[in-house]
Amino acid sequence: MFENISMNYHYSENTFIGVSCYKNGLPYLIPNDLGNTDYQEILDEIIANGTTNFKTGETIPTALQQDVDNKKA
């Protein structure tokens, strides 16, 4: 479902603010917001597939990994 997942950071603070990706072939910007349905789907994607659908060279930021771990628990 999600492809070419990459991370977005606040420029001056270098903090994780969300995800850019393609969902069903369309570009998406998904904020780091646990109340956002698309963000919950990104967490499910990472739980199911790890970093398989990440853009080359992308890594999971700590904040995102914590959300993934919390959802798995």
Backbone hydrogen bonds, N-H to C=O, Kabsch-Sander energy under -0.5 kcal/mol:
donor,donor_aa,acceptor,acceptor_aa,energy
3,E,22,Y,-2.5
5,I,53,N,-2.4
6,S,20,S,-3.1
8,N,18,G,-2.8
10,H,15,T,-3.0
14,N,10,H,-2.5
17,I,8,N,-2.8
18,G,8,N,-1.3
19,V,30,I,-3.0
20,S,6,S,-2.9
21,C,28,Y,-2.1
22,Y,3,E,-2.5
23,K,26,L,-3.0
24,N,1,M,-1.9
24,N,22,Y,-0.5
26,L,23,K,-1.8
28,Y,21,C,-3.0
30,I,19,V,-3.3
32,N,17,I,-2.7
33,D,31,P,-1.9
36,N,33,D,-2.4
40,Q,36,N,-2.0
41,E,37,T,-1.9
42,I,38,D,-2.0
43,L,39,Y,-2.2
44,D,40,Q,-2.1
45,E,41,E,-2.4
46,I,42,I,-2.4
47,I,43,L,-2.4
48,A,44,D,-2.4
49,N,45,E,-2.9
50,G,46,I,-2.3
52,T,49,N,-1.8
54,F,51,T,-1.9
55,K,5,I,-3.1
58,E,55,K,-2.3
65,Q,61,P,-2.6
66,Q,62,T,-2.5
67,D,63,A,-1.7
68,V,64,L,-2.4
69,D,65,Q,-2.9
70,N,66,Q,-2.6
71,K,67,D,-2.0
72,K,68,V,-2.1
73,A,69,D,-1.4
